Amino acid sequence: MGLTYQVCGAIARVVAKTLFAFRAYGRENIPRTGGCVLAMNHESYLDPPFAGISCPREIFFLGRKTLLDWPIVGRLFPKLNVIPVDQDRADMSALKTVIKRIRTGECTIIFPEGSRTEDGDFLPAMPGLGLVMAKTRCTVVPARIFGAHAAFPRGGRPHPFRPITLVIAPPMTFTDADYEGEGRELYQRLSDRVLARIAQIENPRR
């Protein structure tokens, strides 16, 4: 774990707790070793850093390629384990990198919806997560973030002091039968199942 990753994580923890009363539940559900995916809904720019500080191990993130063009901050993203994705086309290189990371025992966050919601509701699942699952048979840990859309909506500005909660559920169980089939139909089915599980997670702070 590099120094930049540690320092930015420490800053994110302060911001999360002081400005958004952030709480995370279920950290113990993330395996400490071995390749795995933390699969969660996507409400805000706050999702990746808040998930990162909730993970008891170093984690990798998929992020839009254009993020690297941001002034100053863009240079930090590679040191923060951001794997750039070209959203203007089917970017298989990013998914191949994720698969390679998982096969070497790393943990990666993947948003089944692919992009941030505009209204707070779930978007349809994309097949990318299912592809990664089919190629690696890795552990999949579902998680759901609450309040991030209200705190920092897509296309809007941050609204401090609105509480954000992350709930990490136990890993999902899949059998060989779940992986029967091939191609996009299989990948979509797997992604749909994971997103459905995420939608079932409840907020304990309500």
Phi and psi in degrees as GROMACS dihedral restraints (atoms count N, CA, C in turn):
[ dihedral_restraints ]
;  ai    aj    ak    al  type     phi  dphi    fc
    3     4     5     6     1   -74.2    20    10
    4     5     6     7     1   164.8    20    10
    6     7     8     9     1   -63.9    20    10
    7     8     9    10     1   -41.8    20    10
    9    10    11    12     1   -60.1    20    10
   10    11    12    13     1   -41.8    20    10
   12    13    14    15     1   -61.8    20    10
   13    14    15    16     1   -43.6    20    10
   15    16    17    18     1   -68.1    20    10
   16    17    18    19     1   -44.1    20    10
   18    19    20    21     1   -66.0    20    10
   19    20    21    22     1   -46.6    20    10
   21    22    23    24     1   -64.7    20    10
   22    23    24    25     1   -33.9    20    10
   24    25    26    27     1   -64.2    20    10
   25    26    27    28     1   -40.9    20    10
   27    28    29    30     1   -64.7    20    10
   28    29    30    31     1   -41.2    20    10
   30    31    32    33     1   -64.4    20    10
   31    32    33    34     1   -43.1    20    10
   33    34    35    36     1   -61.9    20    10
   34    35    36    37     1   -36.1    20    10
   36    37    38    39     1   -64.8    20    10
   37    38    39    40     1   -41.8    20    10
   39    40    41    42     1   -64.6    20    10
   40    41    42    43     1   -46.3    20    10
   42    43    44    45     1   -61.3    20    10
   43    44    45    46     1   -44.9    20    10
   45    46    47    48     1   -61.4    20    10
   46    47    48    49     1   -44.6    20    10
   48    49    50    51     1   -78.9    20    10
   49    50    51    52     1   -38.6    20    10
   51    52    53    54     1   -81.9    20    10
   52    53    54    55     1   -35.7    20    10
   54    55    56    57     1   -97.9    20    10
   55    56    57    58     1   -24.2    20    10
   57    58    59    60     1  -129.7    20    10
   58    59    60    61     1    13.6    20    10
   60    61    62    63     1    44.5    20    10
   61    62    63    64     1    42.5    20    10
   63    64    65    66     1   -67.7    20    10
   64    65    66    67     1   137.2    20    10
   66    67    68    69     1  -134.9    20    10
   67    68    69    70     1   143.3    20    10
   69    70    71    72     1  -123.6    20    10
   70    71    72    73     1   135.8    20    10
   72    73    74    75     1  -119.9    20    10
   73    74    75    76     1   142.0    20    10
   75    76    77    78     1    87.5    20    10
   76    77    78    79     1    22.5    20    10
   78    79    80    81     1   -55.5    20    10
   79    80    81    82     1   -31.5    20    10
   81    82    83    84     1   -66.0    20    10
   82    83    84    85     1   -13.0    20    10
   84    85    86    87     1   -81.1    20    10
   85    86    87    88     1   -10.1    20    10
   87    88    89    90     1   -88.3    20    10
   88    89    90    91     1   121.2    20    10
   90    91    92    93     1   -58.0    20    10
   91    92    93    94     1   139.9    20    10
   93    94    95    96     1   -76.2    20    10
   94    95    96    97     1   -22.0    20    10
   96    97    98    99     1  -138.6    20    10
   97    98    99   100     1   164.0    20    10
   99   100   101   102     1    89.7    20    10
  100   101   102   103     1   152.5    20    10
  102   103   104   105     1   -65.5    20    10
  103   104   105   106     1   133.3    20    10
  105   106   107   108     1  -156.2    20    10
  106   107   108   109     1   164.4    20    10
  108   109   110   111     1  -121.6    20    10
  109   110   111   112     1   129.3    20    10
  111   112   113   114     1   -95.3    20    10
  112   113   114   115     1   107.7    20    10
  114   115   116   117     1  -101.2    20    10
  115   116   117   118     1   122.1    20    10
  117   118   119   120     1  -143.7    20    10
  118   119   120   121     1   160.3    20    10
  120   121   122   123     1   -69.4    20    10
  121   122   123   124     1   164.0    20    10
  123   124   125   126     1  -128.1    20    10
  124   125   126   127     1   107.1    20    10
  126   127   128   129     1  -109.7    20    10
  127   128   129   130     1   -25.4    20    10
  129   130   131   132     1  -161.9    20    10
  130   131   132   133     1   165.7    20    10
  132   133   134   135     1   -60.6    20    10
  133   134   135   136     1   -19.9    20    10
  135   136   137   138     1   -76.2    20    10
  136   137   138   139     1   -18.0    20    10
  138   139   140   141     1   -57.4    20    10
  139   140   141   142     1   -52.3    20    10
  141   142   143   144     1   -60.7    20    10
  142   143   144   145     1   -50.1    20    10
  144   145   146   147     1   -65.6    20    10
  145   146   147   148     1   -35.3    20    10
  147   148   149   150     1   -71.7    20    10
  148   149   150   151     1   -34.2    20    10
  150   151   152   153     1   -68.7    20    10
  151   152   153   154     1   -39.1    20    10
  153   154   155   156     1   -61.2    20    10
  154   155   156   157     1   -42.1    20    10
  156   157   158   159     1   -75.5    20    10
  157   158   159   160     1   -13.1    20    10
  159   160   161   162     1   -90.6    20    10
  160   161   162   163     1   -12.4    20    10
  162   163   164   165     1   -87.8    20    10
  163   164   165   166     1   128.7    20    10
  165   166   167   168     1   -76.2    20    10
  166   167   168   169     1     7.9    20    10
  168   169   170   171     1  -144.3    20    10
  169   170   171   172     1   164.3    20    10
  171   172   173   174     1   -63.2    20    10
  172   173   174   175     1   142.3    20    10
  174   175   176   177     1  -137.2    20    10
  175   176   177   178     1   153.3    20    10
  177   178   179   180     1  -109.3    20    10
  178   179   180   181     1   151.0    20    10
  180   181   182   183     1  -127.1    20    10
  181   182   183   184     1   143.3    20    10
  183   184   185   186     1   -91.3    20    10
  184   185   186   187     1   132.3    20    10
  186   187   188   189     1  -143.4    20    10
  187   188   189   190     1   151.6    20    10
  189   190   191   192     1   -56.7    20    10
  190   191   192   193     1   136.9    20    10
  192   193   194   195     1   -56.7    20    10
  193   194   195   196     1   -33.9    20    10
  195   196   197   198     1   -66.6    20    10
  196   197   198   199     1   -17.0    20    10
  198   199   200   201     1   -61.6    20    10
  199   200   201   202     1   -30.6    20    10
  201   202   203   204     1   -69.6    20    10
  202   203   204   205     1   -13.4    20    10
  204   205   206   207     1   -88.1    20    10
  205   206   207   208     1    -6.9    20    10
  207   208   209   210     1   -62.9    20    10
  208   209   210   211     1   140.2    20    10
  210   211   212   213     1   -60.1    20    10
  211   212   213   214     1   136.2    20    10
  213   214   215   216     1    63.0    20    10
  214   215   216   217     1   -63.9    20    10
  216   217   218   219     1   -61.9    20    10
  217   218   219   220     1   -33.9    20    10
  219   220   221   222     1   -57.8    20    10
  220   221   222   223     1   -30.9    20    10
  222   223   224   225     1   -70.5    20    10
  223   224   225   226     1   -21.2    20    10
  225   226   227   228     1   -81.9    20    10
  226   227   228   229     1   -26.3    20    10
  228   229   230   231     1   -55.9    20    10
  229   230   231   232     1   -43.2    20    10
  231   232   233   234     1   -59.9    20    10
  232   233   234   235     1   -32.2    20    10
  234   235   236   237     1   -77.9    20    10
  235   236   237   238     1   -12.4    20    10
  237   238   239   240     1  -100.0    20    10
  238   239   240   241     1    18.5    20    10
  240   241   242   243     1    67.2    20    10
  241   242   243   244     1    30.0    20    10
  243   244   245   246     1   -83.3    20    10
  244   245   246   247     1   125.7    20    10
  246   247   248   249     1   -98.7    20    10
  247   248   249   250     1   110.6    20    10
  249   250   251   252     1   -69.3    20    10
  250   251   252   253     1   139.7    20    10
  252   253   254   255     1  -122.7    20    10
  253   254   255   256     1   131.3    20    10
  255   256   257   258     1   -87.7    20    10
  256   257   258   259     1   102.8    20    10
  258   259   260   261     1   -78.8    20    10
  259   260   261   262     1    -5.3    20    10
  261   262   263   264     1   -81.6    20    10
  262   263   264   265     1    -7.7    20    10
  264   265   266   267     1  -151.9    20    10
  265   266   267   268     1   171.3    20    10
  267   268   269   270     1   -73.1    20    10
  268   269   270   271     1    99.9    20    10
  270   271   272   273     1   -90.2    20    10
  271   272   273   274     1    87.1    20    10
  273   274   275   276     1   -72.0    20    10
  274   275   276   277     1   -22.7    20    10
  276   277   278   279     1   -63.5    20    10
  277   278   279   280     1   -38.4    20    10
  279   280   281   282     1   -66.7    20    10
  280   281   282   283     1   -43.4    20    10
  282   283   284   285     1   -65.9    20    10
  283   284   285   286     1   -35.8    20    10
  285   286   287   288     1   -64.4    20    10
  286   287   288   289     1   -36.7    20    10
  288   289   290   291     1   -66.1    20    10
  289   290   291   292     1   -41.8    20    10
  291   292   293   294     1   -61.6    20    10
  292   293   294   295     1   -45.9    20    10
  294   295   296   297     1   -59.9    20    10
  295   296   297   298     1   -41.7    20    10
  297   298   299   300     1   -64.1    20    10
  298   299   300   301     1   -42.0    20    10
  300   301   302   303     1   -62.4    20    10
  301   302   303   304     1   -43.7    20    10
  303   304   305   306     1   -65.7    20    10
  304   305   306   307     1   -40.4    20    10
  306   307   308   309     1   -66.5    20    10
  307   308   309   310     1   -22.1    20    10
  309   310   311   312     1   -94.0    20    10
  310   311   312   313     1     8.7    20    10
  312   313   314   315     1    95.1    20    10
  313   314   315   316     1    14.4    20    10
  315   316   317   318     1   -90.1    20    10
  316   317   318   319     1   166.4    20    10
  318   319   320   321     1  -111.3    20    10
  319   320   321   322     1   136.7    20    10
  321   322   323   324     1  -133.2    20    10
  322   323   324   325     1   141.1    20    10
  324   325   326   327     1   -89.7    20    10
  325   326   327   328     1   131.7    20    10
  327   328   329   330     1  -131.3    20    10
  328   329   330   331     1   132.7    20    10
  330   331   332   333     1   -96.4    20    10
  331   332   333   334     1   109.2    20    10
  333   334   335   336     1   -55.6    20    10
  334   335   336   337     1   -30.1    20    10
  336   337   338   339     1   -74.5    20    10
  337   338   339   340     1   -20.6    20    10
  339   340   341   342     1    88.1    20    10
  340   341   342   343     1   -32.8    20    10
  342   343   344   345     1  -149.9    20    10
  343   344   345   346     1   169.3    20    10
  345   346   347   348     1   -71.0    20    10
  346   347   348   349     1   143.3    20    10
  348   349   350   351     1   -70.1    20    10
  349   350   351   352     1   149.2    20    10
  351   352   353   354     1   -95.4    20    10
  352   353   354   355     1   -22.2    20    10
  354   355   356   357     1  -124.5    20    10
  355   356   357   358     1     4.5    20    10
  357   358   359   360     1    94.2    20    10
  358   359   360   361     1   -15.1    20    10
  360   361   362   363     1   -85.2    20    10
  361   362   363   364     1   160.2    20    10
  363   364   365   366     1   -68.3    20    10
  364   365   366   367     1   141.2    20    10
  366   367   368   369     1   -91.0    20    10
  367   368   369   370     1   161.6    20    10
  369   370   371   372     1   -62.1    20    10
  370   371   372   373     1   148.6    20    10
  372   373   374   375     1   -71.0    20    10
  373   374   375   376     1   145.7    20    10
  375   376   377   378     1  -100.4    20    10
  376   377   378   379     1   157.6    20    10
  378   379   380   381     1   -75.6    20    10
  379   380   381   382     1    -7.2    20    10
  381   382   383   384     1   -57.0    20    10
  382   383   384   385     1   -46.3    20    10
  384   385   386   387     1   -59.8    20    10
  385   386   387   388     1   -45.1    20    10
  387   388   389   390     1   -60.5    20    10
  388   389   390   391     1   -37.4    20    10
  390   391   392   393     1   -61.4    20    10
  391   392   393   394     1   -46.7    20    10
  393   394   395   396     1   -61.2    20    10
  394   395   396   397     1   -42.3    20    10
  396   397   398   399     1   -62.3    20    10
  397   398   399   400     1   -45.0    20    10
  399   400   401   402     1   -65.3    20    10
  400   401   402   403     1   -34.5    20    10
  402   403   404   405     1   -81.2    20    10
  403   404   405   406     1   -22.6    20    10
  405   406   407   408     1  -116.6    20    10
  406   407   408   409     1   -24.0    20    10
  408   409   410   411     1    53.0    20    10
  409   410   411   412     1    38.1    20    10
  411   412   413   414     1   -80.0    20    10
  412   413   414   415     1   168.3    20    10
  414   415   416   417     1   -69.0    20    10
  415   416   417   418     1   133.9    20    10
  417   418   419   420     1  -117.6    20    10
  418   419   420   421     1   120.6    20    10
  420   421   422   423     1  -110.4    20    10
  421   422   423   424     1   111.8    20    10
  423   424   425   426     1   -78.5    20    10
  424   425   426   427     1   143.3    20    10
  426   427   428   429     1  -145.6    20    10
  427   428   429   430     1   152.9    20    10
  429   430   431   432     1  -135.4    20    10
  430   431   432   433     1   132.2    20    10
  432   433   434   435     1  -101.9    20    10
  433   434   435   436     1   138.1    20    10
  435   436   437   438     1  -120.2    20    10
  436   437   438   439     1   137.5    20    10
  438   439   440   441     1    89.9    20    10
  439   440   441   442     1   -10.8    20    10
  441   442   443   444     1   -68.7    20    10
  442   443   444   445     1   -33.7    20    10
  444   445   446   447     1   -66.0    20    10
  445   446   447   448     1   -41.5    20    10
  447   448   449   450     1   -68.2    20    10
  448   449   450   451     1   -33.4    20    10
  450   451   452   453     1   -77.8    20    10
  451   452   453   454     1   -31.8    20    10
  453   454   455   456     1  -156.5    20    10
  454   455   456   457     1    78.0    20    10
  456   457   458   459     1   -69.8    20    10
  457   458   459   460     1   156.6    20    10
  459   460   461   462     1   -62.6    20    10
  460   461   462   463     1   128.6    20    10
  462   463   464   465     1    80.3    20    10
  463   464   465   466     1     1.0    20    10
  465   466   467   468     1  -115.6    20    10
  466   467   468   469     1  -170.3    20    10
  468   469   470   471     1  -107.8    20    10
  469   470   471   472     1   161.6    20    10
  471   472   473   474     1   -65.4    20    10
  472   473   474   475     1   146.2    20    10
  474   475   476   477     1  -123.6    20    10
  475   476   477   478     1    90.2    20    10
  477   478   479   480     1   -60.4    20    10
  478   479   480   481     1   160.0    20    10
  480   481   482   483     1    71.1    20    10
  481   482   483   484     1    16.4    20    10
  483   484   485   486     1  -100.3    20    10
  484   485   486   487     1   120.1    20    10
  486   487   488   489     1   -64.8    20    10
  487   488   489   490     1   141.2    20    10
  489   490   491   492     1  -122.7    20    10
  490   491   492   493     1   137.6    20    10
  492   493   494   495     1  -130.1    20    10
  493   494   495   496     1   137.8    20    10
  495   496   497   498     1  -119.3    20    10
  496   497   498   499     1   126.9    20    10
  498   499   500   501     1  -117.1    20    10
  499   500   501   502     1   121.5    20    10
  501   502   503   504     1  -106.0    20    10
  502   503   504   505     1   117.5    20    10
  504   505   506   507     1   -89.0    20    10
  505   506   507   508     1   166.8    20    10
  507   508   509   510     1   -61.4    20    10
  508   509   510   511     1   154.8    20    10
  510   511   512   513     1   -57.5    20    10
  511   512   513   514     1   147.1    20    10
  513   514   515   516     1   -80.8    20    10
  514   515   516   517     1   155.7    20    10
  516   517   518   519     1  -110.6    20    10
  517   518   519   520     1   130.0    20    10
  519   520   521   522     1  -128.6    20    10
  520   521   522   523     1   143.4    20    10
  522   523   524   525     1  -108.0    20    10
  523   524   525   526     1   172.8    20    10
  525   526   527   528     1   -59.1    20    10
  526   527   528   529     1   -34.0    20    10
  528   529   530   531     1   -64.0    20    10
  529   530   531   532     1   -31.6    20    10
  531   532   533   534     1   -66.6    20    10
  532   533   534   535     1   -23.4    20    10
  534   535   536   537     1   -99.6    20    10
  535   536   537   538     1     9.3    20    10
  537   538   539   540     1   -70.9    20    10
  538   539   540   541     1   142.5    20    10
  540   541   542   543     1   112.2    20    10
  541   542   543   544     1  -173.6    20    10
  543   544   545   546     1  -158.7    20    10
  544   545   546   547     1   163.2    20    10
  546   547   548   549     1    69.1    20    10
  547   548   549   550     1  -159.7    20    10
  549   550   551   552     1   -60.6    20    10
  550   551   552   553     1   -35.0    20    10
  552   553   554   555     1   -60.9    20    10
  553   554   555   556     1   -43.4    20    10
  555   556   557   558     1   -65.7    20    10
  556   557   558   559     1   -47.7    20    10
  558   559   560   561     1   -60.5    20    10
  559   560   561   562     1   -42.4    20    10
  561   562   563   564     1   -66.1    20    10
  562   563   564   565     1   -40.4    20    10
  564   565   566   567     1   -61.8    20    10
  565   566   567   568     1   -41.9    20    10
  567   568   569   570     1   -66.2    20    10
  568   569   570   571     1   -45.1    20    10
  570   571   572   573     1   -62.0    20    10
  571   572   573   574     1   -42.4    20    10
  573   574   575   576     1   -60.9    20    10
  574   575   576   577     1   -40.4    20    10
  576   577   578   579     1   -65.1    20    10
  577   578   579   580     1   -42.1    20    10
  579   580   581   582     1   -66.6    20    10
  580   581   582   583     1   -43.9    20    10
  582   583   584   585     1   -64.0    20    10
  583   584   585   586     1   -36.3    20    10
  585   586   587   588     1   -62.7    20    10
  586   587   588   589     1   -38.0    20    10
  588   589   590   591     1   -67.5    20    10
  589   590   591   592     1   -40.3    20    10
  591   592   593   594     1   -59.9    20    10
  592   593   594   595     1   -42.0    20    10
  594   595   596   597     1   -63.5    20    10
  595   596   597   598     1   -21.7    20    10
  597   598   599   600     1   -82.0    20    10
  598   599   600   601     1   -14.7    20    10
  600   601   602   603     1   -69.0    20    10
  601   602   603   604     1   134.3    20    10
  603   604   605   606     1  -106.2    20    10
  604   605   606   607     1   156.0    20    10
  606   607   608   609     1   -88.8    20    10
  607   608   609   610     1   114.3    20    10
  609   610   611   612     1   -72.0    20    10
  610   611   612   613     1   -11.4    20    10
  612   613   614   615     1   -87.1    20    10
  613   614   615   616     1    -5.0    20    10
